[in-house]
């Protein structure tokens, strides 16, 4: 009787801030504490929210980082602890607001821009390919990961009535038309916009969302969408009228997920040309409303070699040749990224927000880290799930988080948080051990 193949265990380091706080060795130890297993692959941050973590021709690395302890040194640190054969991945968060050029920005239905790049924009793709080529040329990296969990936000925005939707830049509008969706931006404007069927904003609960699965999109299953939307109290009214709107919305999703998947494929072509493996981080297999692409659409486009997400369905329920690893966190990196974005952009945000509001947002994003599910039990279950080749997790625990918050408060506000205030920021370890 043969021995079952041991699945992959991937230690995912989300931000350079983790490595500015502690060296690689510390995080590998944390991963082992939470999972009772040494990782057999490691993901290192390569491009974050305020720039690349290496000496790049595109943009300088953040000034607060030690030039002797950047991505090349992190790679060496992994090799020293885990050996020369362990696969190392480098991740790029597809936000790149640090490029500071509005020609690349995503645009909402009102044509107003939001300061992050649109991956459908050919120039944005070219810049991302430049990053990928640089990362590969550094040496020591076996794979490149694109983090897509917040590339196309759809939510409430201060100063707008209703929901703001992205992206409707000229490149997206043209690409959507080529996929058969020709409705004007006005179909998404105001309280009556189509997206209200899948997104509901409330002051108490934030954004509630319905992520259309590929099956609904393929079959323009307006009845299922409207039934769910009515049950969730996103909309009210005549079901027949709502189903006509839902059909229009699902045709938009059909075009959008295809456009996004092809943009991801074209971007990752720089890695594939050099026989470097590629992966994509997703918040869901369905059309999550901040990624606007599905696992099926990416698989059909042959966009990447593998996909890391929390909710890949059974293979009998979702056909295709996709390879998946389970990301042991709700919506994968979405909440972790929100926290580290606030940390990385602390210097500019404390100026814009003021000390009090900055700390309030930090507290809010800290609480969202409770979505992290990296534990021995969760990892054990993955061994029994046939749709997954392994698992991925972020080894950020209680003590590390509090140390980071304490340091950040001192750096940006000049104040040391008293113990009773710092205690408000306490989160549970992913394995709930404390």
N, C-alpha and C positions, 0 to 999 in steps of 0.2 A: 504494500500500500504506500503510495507516494506521499511525500510531505507537502502540505499546502504552501504555495509561494507567499513569502512575507511581503506585505504591501508596503508602499512607500510612505514615509513619514517626513514631512517637510516643515522645517522651522522657518517661519516667515517674519522677518524683521521689517516693520512697516515704514520706519522713518530713521533718518540720520540722527534724530534726537535720541533715539534709543542707544545708539553707538557713541554719541557724545556724552551720554550719561554713564554707560558701562561698556567695557570691551566685549567682543564677540563671545569670549569664553563664558561670561556671565549669562548671556541669553541662551546659550546651548545648555547650560546647567539648569536654567529655569524650565526650558522645554522638557528636559528629562524629569524634573520634579513633578510637572503637571501631568505628563503622559506615561511615566515609568518606562520610557523608551528613548534611546539616543536617536536623534534625527539622522536619516540617511541622505537627506538633501537639505540645502539651506538657500533661502532667498535673501539677498542683500539689497538695500535701497540704492538705486542709481540716479534717479531723477525724482526729486520731491517737489514740494509746494513753493520753495524759494530758490530752486536751482538744482543743477547736477551736483553729485557728491564726488566729483573727480575734476581734474583739470581739463575743461572742455573749451573747444574753440567757439562753441555756440554761446555760452554764458558762463561767467565765473562761478566757482563754488561759493557758498555762503561764508562771509568773512569770519564768523565766530568759530569756524571749524579749523582744527589743526591741519595744516597742509600735509603733515606727515602721517595723519590718520584719517584717510579717506578710503574710497572703494578699493583701490589696490591693496592697501594694508588690511582691510577687512577680509578680502579674499585670502590673503596669507594667513590671517588669524584662523579662518575656518580650516585651511589645509593643515595647519600645525596641530589642531585639535582632533580633526576627523580623518586626516589622510588625503593623499593626492587624488584618490579615485572618487571622492564624494562629489556628486553634481552640485554646482553652484549656479543659481539663477540671479539675474539682475532685474529689478522691477522699475518700471516707469509709470508714474501716476499721470494719466492723460488729462492734465489741467493746465500746467505751464503758464499760469498767469504772470510769472516772472518775466516772460518775454516782452510784456508791456507794449504790444503792438496791436492796435484795434483792427487791423486788416485781417487778423486771424481769429477774432472773437466770435463766439456764438451769439446769435441774435434771437430775441423773442418775437412773438407775432406782431408786435408794434414796431419792429425794426430797431429797437433799442438793444445795445450790446451788453453782454456780461463778460467780465474779464477772465475768460478761459478759452482755450483754443477749440475750434471745431474740427474734429477729425475728418470730416468730409471735405474740408478745404485742402486742395492739393498742396499748397505751400506748407500748411501745418503738417501734412503727411511727410513732406520732404524734410522738415526740421526734425520730426520724430525719427525718420530714417537716418539722419545725420547723428542723432544721439545713439541710435542702435549701433551704427558702424563704429563710433568712437568706443563704445562699451566693449564691443567684440575685440577691437584692436588693442585694448588694454591688456588682454590675455587673462586666462584663468576662469573665465565665465563660460558655462556650458549651455545656458539658455537665457532667453529674454522674455519677460512677462509684461504685458500691458494691463494696467488696472483700469477697468472701464466702469466702475461702480457709480460714478457721478459725472459722466461725460455730457449728458443732456438733461439737466434738471428741469422738472416740471413741478411747480409749486406756487404758493402764494409769495408775492414780492411786495414789499412796502412801496406805496405810491400807485399801485395798480388795483383795479377792480377785477375781481375774479381771479382766475388762475393764469399765471404766466407760463408759456410753453416754449420749448426750444427743440430744435434750432430751425430758424427760418431765414438764415443768411442766403445770399444769392446762390451759393454753391449747393446748399441743401434744396432750395426750391427747384433749381434746375434738375438735380438728381432725382427728386421725388416725381417730377413730371415725366422724366424718362422711364420711371417705373409705373407710370399710369395714374398717379395721383395729381390732379390738376385743379383742385379746389383752392380758392384764395386764402390768404392769411386770415381774412375776416371770419372764416368759419371757426376760428379758435379764439375769437375776441369776446371779452366780457363774461358776464354771469351765464349767458346762454351758449358759450363755446362748447365744442364737441367734447373736450377733455373732461368736462364736469361729470361725464358718465363713469369715469374711472379714477377721479381724484376729488377728494372733499377736504376742505380746509376748515379747521375750527380752532379758536383761540385756546381751548382747553387741551385738545388732544393733538394739535399739529396737523399733519397731512395724513389722512387715511387714503389708501390706494388699492386699486384692483389691477393686477398685472395680467393682461390677456395672454393666455397660453397660445402656443403656435397652432394648436388645433382650432381654436376659435378664429384665428387670423386666416388660416388656410381655407376654412369653410364659410367664412363671413357669417359666423354663428351669432347673429344679432340677438336672437331670442335668449340664449344663455347669458350673454353680457347684460342685457337689460334686466333679466330676472335677478341676477346677482346685484346689479346696481340698485334696483328697487328694494331688495331685501336689506342691503346695507344702508338704505336711506340716503344714497348719494343724489338721487333724482326722484321726482314725483311726476305723475301725469299719465296720459294715455299710453299703454304699452305699444300699440301699433305705431304711433307717432315716434316714440322713443326708439323703436327698432329701426326705423328709417335713418335716424341720426346715428345709431350704433353701427349700421352697415357702412355709413360714410367713415366713421372713426376707424373701423376695422380695416377698411381699404387704405386709410392713412398708415396704420400700423404695418400693413403688408409692405407698403413701399418703404417705410422708414427702417424696418429691421433689415431689409435687403440692402439699402443704401449704407447703413452703418456696418453691416457685416463685410461688404466689399471694401469699405474704407479701412477696416481693420486688416483685412487680407493684404491690401496694397501697402499699408504701413509696415507690416511684418515681413514683407518681401525682402527687405534688407538683411534680415537674419536668415531667412530660408536660403538666400543666394549663397550664404557662407556655411550652409549645413549646420546652423545653430538652432537648437530646438526652441519652439515658441509656445507660450501659454497665455491665456486670457483669464483675468479674474472677473467674475460676474456676481451680481447680487442675487440672481435667480435664473432658472432656466427659461422662465417666461419673460414677457416684455416689461421688465421692471421700469418704472417711470423715471428713473434717473440714468438708465443705461440705454433704453430704446433699441434693444437688440435682444434676440433670443438665442438659446443654445442651438436650436435647429437651424436658424438662419446662418449662424456662424459655421456650423458643420457643413451645410449645403454649399457655402461659399469656399470651403476649405481654407478658412481664415487662419487657423492655428493648429498646432499639433495636439494640444490638450486644453481643457477648460477646468477652472477651479471655482466651485460654487457650492452652496449649502444644500441644494434641493434637487439634484438630478433625479429624474423619475426612473422607475424600472425600465429596462431596455425594451420590454414588450410594449410599454406605453409610449415610447418615443423612439422611433426608428432612426437609424443613422450609424455612422462609423465613429462617433465621437468618443474621445477618451476623457474621463472625468476624475478629478480628485475632490473629495468633500472638504470644503472650507468650514472649519468648526467655529463658526460665528454667524449670527443672524446677518443676512445680507453681506456676508464675507467681510470686506474691509471698509464698508460704508461708514460705520460708526467710529471705527478706529481712525480712519482717515480724517473724519470731522474733528476729532480731538487733536490729532497731530497737525492738521492745518492751522488750528488756532494757536498751537504751541509754536510752530515754525514761523508764523506771521505775527508773533506776539509784539515785536517792536513797533510795527506799523499800526497794529490794531489798538494797542493801548493808547496811542496818540489819538486815533479816531474815536474810540469808545470812551476813553477815560478809565481810570483804575477800577471803579466799582463795576461798570458794565462789563469790562474785560473779564473780571473775576466771576461775574454771574454767568457769562457764556462758558467760561472754563469749567465751572461747576456743572452746567447743563451737559456739556459734551463729555465730561468725566463720568457722569451717571450713565450715559449711553454705552460706556465700555462694558457694562454688565451684559451686553449681548455676546461677549466672548465666551465660547463654550469648549475651550481646549482642556480636555481632561482625559484621564486614563480610561474611564468608562466609555466616553464618546469615541476614543481611538479604538477601543476594543470592538465596538459595534461595527466600525468601518470594515474590519477584517471579514465580517459576515455579509456585507452588502455587495452584491455582484456588480452593481453599476459603477462602483468606484475602484480605482487602482491604488488608492491610498488616501491620505488626509493631509491637510495643511492647517497650521495654527499659529497664532501670534502669542508668544510666551510673556505677556505683560501682566504682572500680578500686583497685588495690593501695595507691597512695600516699594516696588519700583515706581508705581504711579505716584505715590505720596512723595517720594524723593524728587521726582520730576516736577511736581506741582510746587513743592517748597523751593526748589532752585529757580523755577520760572518766576514765581512771585518776587523773589529777591532780585532777579535780574531786571525785570521790566517795571516793577513798582518801587523798588528800593526798600520794601518792607519785608520783614520776616513774619510769616503767618504764625499767630499764637496757636498752641495745640488744639484749643477748643474750636477754632475756625478750620484748621487743617483737617480735623476729624470729619468735617462735613464732606470732604472730598474722598473719603474712604470708599473703595469698591471692594467687592469680594474677589478672591482669586478665581480664575476661570474654573478651577476644579472644586470651588466652594470649600476649600480647606480652612479658610479663615473668614 
